[in-house]
Amino acid sequence: MADEPLVLGIETSCDETGVGIVRGTTLLADAIASSVDEHARFGGVVPEVASRAHLEAMVPTIERALKEAGVTAKDLDGIAVTAGPGLAGALLVGVSAAKAYAYALGKPLYGVNHLASHICVDQLEHGPLPEPTMALLVSGGHSSLLLSSDITSDVRPMGATIDDAAGEAFDKIARVLNLGFPGGPVIDRYAREGDPAAIAFPRGLTGPRDPAYDFSFSGLKTAVARWIEARRAAGEEVPVRDVAASFQEAVVDVLTRKAVRACRDQGVDHLMIGGGVAANSRLRVLAQERCEAAGIRLRVPRPKLCTDNGAMVAALGAEMVARNRAASSWDLSADSSLPVTDPHVPGHDHVHEVSKENLYT
C-alpha cells in the first residue's frame, strides 16, 4: 500500500470547496467546506459568492484534510485539481491554489476533468473500474451518458441534456413549490410520502424518433410548473408530496431507461451512476431494479461521494500517477467548458524542472 501514489485533490468547480487525499484507491481524507447556505437566500449559486467562499476556505480545508489523513504535505506524490468544466472564477481559485502547493512542494501537478473525476471516484468504493464502463452522470449542471475504456485517456460522450440538467430541474420545481434550495434533497424527502403515479407528467425525448441517449427536462419542468399554477389559480390546494413524487418519477424513469438502453446497445455489462442527483433514493432503487432485469451490474458510490468533493479529484489524480500520465504545465488554466473527452490537461516532460526543491513551510 505504501508504494501506491499519495495524491491530494482540490475541487472548486461550483459551491463546494473539496479537498481529498487518496493513496491508490484508498480514501484517507475527504474534507469539504460548503457555501450552500450563503447561496440559499438567492435561490441558486452566485458565482462571485462561490469564488470568495473558496478563497476563505481553501487553506483551512487543505490543512484539515492533511490532519485527517495523518500525512504531511511533503509526503504527497502529486497534486490534482479540477481544471473544468465549472464556474470560471471558482475553478481559478482551485487551480491557483493547486499550482502554488505543487510548485512549493516540488510535486507534479495534474489538471483533471470534473466529469471524469465523478466516474473515477467509484474506485474508492468498489475497486478498479471495469473497462469499458458506461457512466450516467447527473447533477445540477450535467446530465450525461459517457462510455469510458480508460478513465485517464478515453472518455466518449454518448448522450447529454439538450436543455436543463436533471439537478437544475429539481431546483426549479422545488422553487415553484416553495421548498427552498437546493431542491434535490427536499424533493426526494417529500416524494417518499407521495404517489409517483398520481400525475402523468411527460417523459422528454422518449419517442421512437428522438435521440436515443440525449435528455431534455425543460418540457417536464414547464409542465409541472403549469400544473401547479393551474391548481393555485383555481383556488385548490397543491398536493406537494404527490407533485414531488410524480415529477421525480418522470426524471428517474427517463434517466434509468436511457442508461440501460445504452449499456445494451454498446454491449457493456456495467453501469456507474455519479453526480449529485445519484444520491436520490428513487433513482438508486429504480436503477437497481432495471439493471438486475437487464443483467447489468450497477455501481453507485455512497451519497457523500456522489456530490462534488475533493476525493474524486484525488482518485483521478492517483490514477494519472499510477499510469504515468504526463503532468500538467505550470501555465495550466481553468477551462469552464473543458470537454469530457479531455480527462486531464497534460503538459510537457520538462514542465517540472523549475521546481527542484521543496519550498513549502
Buried (B, 14 or more C-beta within 10 A) or exposed (E): EEEBBBBBBBBBBBBBBBBBBBBBBBBBBBBBBBBBEBBEEEBBBBBEBBBBBBBEBBEEBBEBBBEBBEBEBEBBBBBBBBBBBBBBBBBBBBBBBBBBBBBBBBBBBBBBBBBBBBBBBBBBBBEEBBEBBBBBBBBBBBBBBBBBBBBBBEBEBBBBBBBBBBBBBBBBBBBBBEBBBBBBBBBBEBBEEBBBEBBEBEBBBBEEEEEBBBBBBBBBBEBBBEBBEEBEEEEEEBBBBBBBBBBBBBBBBBBBBBBBBBBBEBEBBBBBBBBBBBBBBBBBEBBBEBBEEBEBBBBBBEBEBBBBBBBBBBBBBBBBBBEEBBBBBBEBBBBBEBEBBBBBBBBEEEBBEEBEEEEBE
